């Protein structure tokens, strides 16, 4: 199942997909962000529905000792998801529904705005 354009639930766990950032829906700062967030979520659902997926769990960019807690990605695990061998983040970025989002070893940059 999907929570938004960059968060999925699989194998009984919630994963923040890494390498990209999609607009927020619940915490949107403007109507445009909310609309784009809904489009990103719908597009991710469409990609997932076609199958041929591979989810790989990766280490989150969080301070040591915080993994799995609310202090690290709100308790979500981190992962990469590919569809037919292509990272879904690259698809969403190419289609204007996500920004590249590269984190460092222990922290992530500020999110780019959508409004």
Buried (B, 14 or more C-beta within 10 A) or exposed (E): EBBBBBBBEBEEEBBBBBBBBBBBBEEBEEEEBBBBBBBBBEBBEEBBEEEEBEBEEBEBBBEEEBBBEEEBBEEBBBBBBBBEEEBBBBBBBEEEBBBEBEBEEEEBEEEEEBE
